[in-house]
């Protein structure tokens, strides 16, 4: 289908940002340069132009109903072709149609094997805890009655109404993001909205891609052809599958004159195996001619619910379960229904969404480097409150130390990008004195530029840490 509007054309390619900037995005208060905007819009324009060139090349369009019918008819065509070429009993005539529905083609146990099985005490049936009504019991040591009572009265692990009210009164975690900060946009599927990829195929089983008009048209044409073939086959009454008499259970019937009623009756009442039929001929070649357990013995065994095989708790996967008193169902239900001690899903979601508690590290004195010294009365120190770091204090500078580290900044206080630090120079010498200081994710407090010979420097700066 054609596009009604032209694709926006942006010629300035700009400058592609670094992978780190793509991942982290711009921080609040940062003004992105024009080169980044030009790169973004140029990339969007190129992408849309490629879509227009590769995908939107036809004017045909189809409704959802036409697509569904086309796909269904394509499947019918495949089934039809497989069925019409099947010459090996496609209607699955089986032993039920020849009167042997209850006979299994498997070797049966002898009387000796049966008696040995009945006497087995090693869980020969591999009885599981599910089969003995203990599917919900884990094979681990469970709490005793005393342990349960101790837990039930534990006021540390359970909450009170007062705690619930206090937590519910906390601030919500509502916040917003810029579009550039959104990551991990999912691919679309039948149940999830997201980015959709176009696929030019009539056999794909991908549920997260959309079909192109070309692939839909191909599927529709194939379905139309399949429908015509199916109609022709369904009207064919001249044994189109070449079904034989063997496939309908009449392989032994000759197309000749049949026996008279008298002959047939005499033959049908003959119980001495007049045809010398063998067990292999009636699909019982694996059945041994030995004494087997009687129906009474077998029924008595399978009806025995008094653990005739002496199955142990280890054999049903409960070896670690102690045979000790446990909380009753009434006690357990009473405990689980206690809405004061336990939280609800709504409360959990509400509390998890609240703002995290603001932490305060307190003031930490920094370790000085390269001849810089801190004033005893007001040493250089740092403090983190929530996500805001504060730096203040005074130092004595030994002179020009361009590029040298002034003090060590612990990792937890470092910003995610370089930050210029505000400082005031208290002149001890005549002449112009200039200096600039910076810290960042991979550097301590550093003197970037200085013309000082000897000065006292007062710091007062703040920055954000993620």
C-alpha positions as CSV (number, residue, x, y, z in Angstrom):
1,X,0.0,0.0,0.0
2,X,1.3,3.4,-0.9
3,X,2.3,6.2,1.6
4,X,0.0,9.3,1.5
5,X,2.8,11.7,2.7
6,X,6.4,12.2,1.7
7,X,9.1,10.9,4.1
8,X,10.8,13.9,6.0
9,X,14.1,14.7,4.4
10,X,16.9,15.8,6.7
11,X,20.3,16.4,5.1
12,X,22.6,17.4,8.0
13,X,24.2,14.2,9.3
14,X,25.3,15.7,12.6
15,X,27.7,13.8,14.9
16,X,26.8,10.4,16.4
17,X,27.0,10.5,20.3
18,X,29.2,8.1,22.3
19,X,27.8,4.7,23.4
20,X,28.0,5.9,27.0
21,X,25.9,9.0,26.3
22,X,23.4,6.8,24.4
23,X,23.1,4.5,27.4
24,X,23.0,7.1,30.2
25,X,21.3,10.0,28.3
26,X,21.6,13.7,29.2
27,X,21.3,14.7,32.8
28,X,18.9,17.4,34.1
29,X,20.1,20.9,33.3
30,X,22.4,19.8,30.4
31,X,21.7,21.5,27.0
32,X,22.5,19.0,24.2
33,X,24.5,20.4,21.3
34,X,22.8,20.9,17.8
35,X,25.1,18.2,16.3
36,X,23.3,15.5,18.3
37,X,19.8,16.7,17.2
38,X,21.0,16.7,13.6
39,X,22.3,13.2,13.9
40,X,19.0,12.0,15.4
41,X,16.7,13.5,12.8
42,X,19.1,12.5,9.9
43,X,19.0,8.8,11.2
44,X,15.2,8.9,11.5
45,X,14.9,10.3,7.9
46,X,17.2,7.6,6.5
47,X,15.4,4.8,8.3
48,X,11.9,5.9,7.0
49,X,13.3,6.3,3.5
50,X,14.6,2.7,3.6
51,X,11.2,1.4,4.8
52,X,9.5,3.2,2.0
53,X,11.9,1.8,-0.6
54,X,11.9,-1.8,0.6
55,X,8.4,-2.4,2.0
56,X,5.7,-0.1,0.6
57,X,6.0,-1.1,-3.1
58,X,2.4,-2.2,-3.9
59,X,-1.0,-0.7,-3.8
60,X,-2.9,-3.9,-2.8
61,X,-4.4,-4.1,0.7
62,X,-6.2,-6.9,2.5
63,X,-8.6,-7.0,5.4
64,X,-7.8,-9.1,8.5
65,X,-10.6,-11.6,7.6
66,X,-9.0,-12.1,4.1
67,X,-5.6,-12.8,5.7
68,X,-7.1,-15.3,8.2
69,X,-9.0,-17.1,5.4
70,X,-5.9,-17.2,3.2
71,X,-3.7,-18.7,5.9
72,X,-6.3,-21.3,6.8
73,X,-6.8,-22.3,3.2
74,X,-3.1,-22.6,2.7
75,X,-3.0,-25.1,5.6
76,X,-6.0,-27.0,4.1
77,X,-4.1,-27.3,0.8
78,X,-1.1,-29.0,2.5
79,X,-3.4,-31.4,4.4
80,X,-5.3,-32.2,1.2
81,X,-2.1,-33.0,-0.8
82,X,-0.7,-35.2,1.9
83,X,-4.1,-37.0,2.2
84,X,-4.6,-37.6,-1.5
85,X,-1.1,-39.1,-1.9
86,X,-1.5,-41.5,1.2
87,X,-1.9,-45.1,0.0
88,X,-1.2,-46.6,3.5
89,X,-4.6,-46.8,5.2
90,X,-5.2,-43.1,5.8
91,X,-8.5,-43.9,7.7
92,X,-6.5,-45.9,10.3
93,X,-8.4,-49.2,10.4
94,X,-7.2,-50.9,13.6
95,X,-7.6,-54.0,15.9
96,X,-10.9,-52.6,17.4
97,X,-12.6,-53.1,14.0
98,X,-11.5,-56.8,14.0
99,X,-12.8,-57.5,17.6
100,X,-9.5,-57.4,19.5
101,X,-9.8,-54.0,21.2
102,X,-9.0,-55.2,24.7
103,X,-5.9,-57.3,23.8
104,X,-2.5,-55.6,24.2
105,X,0.4,-56.7,22.0
106,X,2.8,-57.0,25.0
107,X,4.5,-59.8,27.0
108,X,2.6,-60.6,30.2
109,X,3.9,-61.7,33.6
110,X,4.1,-65.4,34.5
111,X,2.6,-66.6,37.8
112,X,6.1,-66.7,39.3
113,X,6.8,-63.1,38.2
114,X,3.4,-62.0,39.5
115,X,3.9,-63.6,42.9
116,X,7.4,-62.1,43.1
117,X,5.9,-58.7,42.3
118,X,3.2,-59.0,45.0
119,X,5.9,-59.8,47.6
120,X,8.2,-56.9,46.6
121,X,8.7,-54.3,49.3
122,X,10.9,-51.9,47.2
123,X,8.0,-49.8,45.8
124,X,7.8,-51.7,42.4
125,X,5.1,-49.3,41.2
126,X,7.2,-46.2,41.9
127,X,4.4,-44.8,44.0
128,X,4.9,-41.0,44.4
129,X,3.8,-38.6,47.1
130,X,1.2,-37.3,44.6
131,X,-0.4,-40.8,44.4
132,X,-0.7,-41.1,48.2
133,X,-2.3,-37.6,48.5
134,X,0.8,-35.7,49.7
135,X,1.6,-33.7,46.5
136,X,1.9,-30.5,48.4
137,X,4.4,-31.8,51.0
138,X,8.0,-30.9,50.3
139,X,10.7,-33.5,51.1
140,X,12.3,-31.3,53.7
141,X,12.3,-31.2,57.5
142,X,9.2,-29.3,58.6
143,X,8.6,-27.1,61.6
144,X,7.5,-28.8,64.8
145,X,4.4,-27.5,66.8
146,X,6.8,-25.7,69.2
147,X,8.6,-24.0,66.3
148,X,5.4,-23.0,64.6
149,X,4.1,-21.4,67.9
150,X,7.4,-19.6,68.3
151,X,7.1,-18.2,64.8
152,X,3.4,-17.3,65.2
153,X,4.3,-15.1,68.2
154,X,7.3,-13.4,66.7
155,X,6.6,-9.7,66.7
156,X,9.8,-8.9,64.7
157,X,9.0,-10.9,61.6
158,X,5.3,-10.0,61.6
159,X,4.0,-6.5,61.3
160,X,1.4,-4.6,63.4
161,X,-1.5,-2.3,62.4
162,X,0.6,0.7,63.5
163,X,3.5,-0.3,61.2
164,X,1.1,-0.9,58.3
165,X,-0.4,2.6,58.8
166,X,3.1,4.2,59.0
167,X,4.2,2.5,55.8
168,X,1.0,3.3,53.9
169,X,1.5,7.0,54.8
170,X,4.9,7.2,52.9
171,X,5.2,9.1,49.7
172,X,4.4,7.3,46.4
173,X,7.1,6.5,43.9
174,X,5.5,8.3,41.0
175,X,8.0,9.8,38.6
176,X,8.4,10.5,34.9
177,X,11.1,10.0,32.2
178,X,12.2,11.7,29.1
179,X,11.7,9.6,25.9
180,X,15.5,9.5,25.4
181,X,15.9,7.8,28.8
182,X,13.5,4.9,28.0
183,X,15.4,1.6,27.3
184,X,14.6,-2.0,26.5
185,X,11.5,-1.3,24.3
186,X,10.2,-4.9,23.6
187,X,9.4,-6.5,20.3
188,X,5.7,-6.8,19.5
189,X,3.9,-10.1,19.9
190,X,0.3,-11.4,20.0
191,X,0.1,-10.1,23.6
192,X,2.7,-7.4,23.9
193,X,2.9,-4.0,22.1
194,X,6.2,-3.0,20.8
195,X,8.4,-2.8,17.7
196,X,7.1,-4.8,14.8
197,X,9.3,-6.3,12.0
198,X,7.9,-7.0,8.5
199,X,8.5,-10.5,7.0
200,X,8.0,-11.4,3.3
201,X,7.1,-15.1,3.9
202,X,4.1,-17.4,3.6
203,X,5.5,-20.2,5.8
204,X,6.8,-18.3,8.8
205,X,5.5,-19.2,12.2
206,X,6.9,-16.1,13.9
207,X,4.2,-14.4,16.0
208,X,6.1,-11.2,16.6
209,X,6.4,-10.1,12.9
210,X,3.9,-8.6,10.4
211,X,3.3,-10.0,6.9
212,X,4.0,-7.8,3.9
213,X,1.3,-7.3,1.2
214,X,3.3,-9.6,-1.1
215,X,3.3,-12.5,1.3
216,X,-0.4,-12.1,2.1
217,X,-1.2,-12.1,-1.7
218,X,0.9,-15.3,-2.2
219,X,-0.9,-17.0,0.7
220,X,-4.3,-15.9,-0.7
221,X,-3.6,-17.2,-4.2
222,X,-2.4,-20.6,-2.9
223,X,-5.5,-20.9,-0.8
224,X,-7.8,-20.2,-3.8
225,X,-6.0,-23.0,-5.7
226,X,-6.3,-25.4,-2.7
227,X,-10.1,-24.7,-2.4
228,X,-10.6,-25.7,-6.1
229,X,-8.6,-28.9,-5.6
230,X,-10.5,-29.8,-2.4
231,X,-13.9,-29.3,-4.0
232,X,-12.9,-31.6,-6.9
233,X,-11.6,-34.3,-4.5
234,X,-14.7,-34.2,-2.2
235,X,-17.0,-34.9,-5.2
236,X,-14.9,-37.9,-6.4
237,X,-16.8,-41.1,-5.5
238,X,-14.6,-43.5,-7.4
239,X,-12.3,-44.6,-4.5
240,X,-9.7,-41.7,-5.0
241,X,-7.6,-43.1,-2.2
242,X,-7.3,-46.6,-3.8
243,X,-8.6,-48.1,-0.5
244,X,-8.1,-51.9,-0.5
245,X,-10.1,-54.6,1.2
246,X,-7.2,-55.1,3.7
247,X,-7.5,-51.5,4.8
248,X,-11.2,-51.9,5.6
249,X,-10.6,-55.2,7.5
250,X,-11.7,-57.6,4.7
251,X,-8.3,-58.8,3.5
252,X,-9.4,-62.5,3.8
253,X,-12.6,-62.1,1.8
254,X,-12.3,-63.5,-1.8
255,X,-14.4,-62.1,-4.6
256,X,-15.9,-65.6,-5.1
257,X,-19.0,-67.6,-4.3
258,X,-19.6,-67.8,-0.5
259,X,-20.4,-70.8,1.7
260,X,-24.0,-71.9,2.2
261,X,-25.8,-71.2,5.4
262,X,-25.4,-74.8,6.5
263,X,-21.7,-74.8,5.7
264,X,-21.2,-71.4,7.4
265,X,-23.1,-72.5,10.5
266,X,-21.1,-75.7,10.8
267,X,-17.9,-73.8,10.5
268,X,-18.8,-71.0,12.8
269,X,-19.7,-73.5,15.6
270,X,-16.3,-75.3,15.3
271,X,-14.3,-74.4,18.4
272,X,-11.3,-76.6,17.7
273,X,-9.4,-73.9,15.8
274,X,-10.1,-75.3,12.4
275,X,-7.7,-72.7,10.8
276,X,-4.8,-73.5,13.1
277,X,-4.6,-69.8,14.0
278,X,-1.4,-69.0,16.0
279,X,-1.0,-66.3,18.6
280,X,1.2,-64.3,16.2
281,X,-1.6,-64.2,13.7
282,X,-3.9,-62.5,16.2
283,X,-1.2,-59.9,17.3
284,X,-0.4,-61.8,20.5
285,X,3.0,-63.1,19.6
286,X,4.6,-61.7,22.8
287,X,2.2,-63.4,25.2
288,X,3.6,-66.5,26.9
289,X,1.5,-69.7,27.5
290,X,2.2,-69.8,31.2
291,X,0.0,-69.6,34.3
292,X,-0.9,-66.0,35.2
293,X,-2.5,-64.4,38.2
294,X,-6.2,-64.9,38.3
295,X,-8.6,-62.0,38.0
296,X,-9.5,-62.4,41.7
297,X,-5.8,-62.3,42.7
298,X,-5.0,-59.3,40.5
299,X,-8.1,-57.4,41.7
300,X,-7.3,-58.2,45.4
301,X,-3.8,-56.9,44.9
302,X,-4.6,-53.6,43.3
303,X,-7.4,-53.0,45.8
304,X,-5.0,-53.5,48.8
305,X,-4.6,-50.1,50.3
306,X,-2.7,-51.3,53.4
307,X,0.7,-50.7,51.8
308,X,1.3,-54.3,50.6
309,X,4.7,-53.3,49.2
310,X,5.9,-51.7,52.5
311,X,6.5,-48.5,50.7
312,X,8.7,-46.1,52.8
313,X,8.7,-42.4,53.0
314,X,12.1,-42.4,51.2
315,X,10.6,-44.3,48.3
316,X,7.9,-41.6,47.8
317,X,10.4,-38.7,48.0
318,X,9.7,-37.7,51.7
319,X,12.8,-39.0,53.4
320,X,13.4,-35.7,55.2
321,X,9.9,-35.3,56.6
322,X,9.8,-35.9,60.4
323,X,7.0,-37.9,62.0
324,X,6.3,-35.1,64.5
325,X,3.3,-33.1,65.5
326,X,2.6,-30.2,63.1
327,X,0.3,-27.3,63.2
328,X,-3.3,-28.3,62.5
329,X,-5.2,-27.2,59.4
330,X,-7.3,-24.9,61.7
331,X,-4.1,-23.4,63.3
332,X,-2.5,-22.9,59.9
333,X,-5.5,-21.3,58.3
334,X,-5.9,-19.0,61.3
335,X,-2.3,-17.9,61.0
336,X,-2.4,-17.4,57.2
337,X,-5.7,-15.4,57.5
338,X,-4.2,-13.1,60.1
339,X,-4.2,-9.8,58.1
340,X,-2.4,-7.9,60.9
341,X,0.7,-10.0,60.9
342,X,0.8,-10.6,57.1
343,X,0.8,-8.1,54.3
344,X,-1.4,-8.2,51.2
345,X,-0.3,-8.1,47.6
346,X,-1.7,-4.6,47.4
347,X,0.3,-3.5,50.4
348,X,3.5,-5.1,49.0
349,X,3.1,-3.3,45.6
350,X,2.3,0.0,47.4
351,X,5.3,-0.2,49.7
352,X,7.7,-1.3,47.0
353,X,6.6,1.7,44.9
354,X,7.4,4.2,47.6
355,X,10.4,6.4,47.6
356,X,13.5,4.8,49.2
357,X,14.6,6.2,52.5
358,X,17.0,9.1,52.2
359,X,20.4,8.0,53.6
360,X,22.9,10.4,55.1
361,X,26.6,9.4,55.4
362,X,27.5,12.3,57.6
363,X,30.6,14.4,57.1
364,X,33.8,12.5,56.0
365,X,37.2,14.2,56.1
366,X,39.1,13.7,52.8
367,X,42.7,12.4,52.6
368,X,44.9,15.1,51.1
369,X,47.5,14.5,48.4
370,X,50.6,16.1,46.7
371,X,51.4,18.7,49.4
372,X,47.9,20.1,49.8
373,X,46.9,20.3,53.5
374,X,43.5,20.8,55.1
375,X,42.9,23.6,57.6
376,X,42.5,22.2,61.1
377,X,39.6,24.6,61.9
378,X,37.7,23.8,58.7
379,X,39.1,20.6,57.0
380,X,38.1,19.6,53.5
381,X,35.2,17.1,54.0
382,X,32.4,15.4,52.0
383,X,28.9,14.3,52.7
384,X,26.2,12.4,50.8
385,X,22.5,12.9,51.5
386,X,20.3,10.8,49.3
387,X,21.7,11.4,45.8
388,X,23.3,14.8,46.5
389,X,27.0,15.1,47.4
390,X,28.2,18.2,49.3
391,X,31.9,19.2,49.4
392,X,33.2,22.0,51.7
393,X,36.2,23.1,53.7
394,X,39.5,24.9,53.3
395,X,42.9,23.8,52.2
396,X,46.4,25.3,51.8
397,X,47.7,25.1,48.3
398,X,51.5,24.6,47.9
399,X,51.5,26.5,44.6
400,X,50.8,25.7,40.9
401,X,50.1,21.9,40.7
402,X,48.4,21.6,37.4
403,X,46.9,18.1,36.8
404,X,47.7,16.9,40.3
405,X,45.3,15.2,42.7
406,X,44.3,17.4,45.7
407,X,42.4,14.8,47.7
408,X,41.0,11.3,47.3
409,X,37.3,11.0,46.6
410,X,35.7,7.6,47.7
411,X,33.9,5.9,44.8
412,X,30.4,6.2,46.4
413,X,30.7,10.0,46.3
414,X,31.9,10.3,42.7
415,X,29.6,11.8,40.0
416,X,28.7,9.9,36.8
417,X,30.3,12.6,34.7
418,X,33.0,15.3,35.3
419,X,31.9,18.1,37.6
420,X,33.5,21.5,38.0
421,X,33.9,22.4,41.7
422,X,33.3,25.9,43.0
423,X,36.2,27.3,45.0
424,X,37.2,30.8,46.4
425,X,40.9,31.8,46.5
426,X,42.0,33.7,49.6
427,X,45.1,35.6,48.3
428,X,48.3,35.4,50.3
429,X,50.4,36.7,47.5
430,X,50.2,39.7,45.2
431,X,49.2,39.4,41.5
432,X,46.5,37.6,39.7
433,X,45.7,34.1,41.0
434,X,43.5,31.6,39.0
435,X,42.6,28.0,39.5
436,X,40.0,25.5,38.5
437,X,39.1,22.1,40.1
438,X,37.2,19.0,38.9
439,X,36.1,15.5,40.0
440,X,34.5,12.7,38.0
441,X,33.7,9.0,37.7
442,X,37.3,8.0,37.2
443,X,39.2,10.8,38.9
444,X,39.6,12.2,42.5
445,X,39.5,16.0,43.3
446,X,42.0,17.4,40.8
447,X,43.5,20.8,40.1
448,X,42.9,21.2,36.3
449,X,44.6,24.6,36.0
450,X,46.3,26.9,38.4
451,X,48.6,30.0,38.4
452,X,48.7,30.1,42.2
453,X,52.0,30.4,44.0
454,X,50.6,29.8,47.4
455,X,47.0,30.3,48.5
456,X,44.3,29.2,50.8
457,X,41.3,27.8,48.8
458,X,37.8,27.5,50.2
459,X,35.5,24.8,48.6
460,X,31.7,24.8,48.5
461,X,30.3,22.5,45.8
462,X,27.5,20.0,45.2
463,X,26.7,17.3,42.6
464,X,24.3,14.5,41.8
465,X,25.2,10.8,41.9
466,X,23.1,8.1,40.2
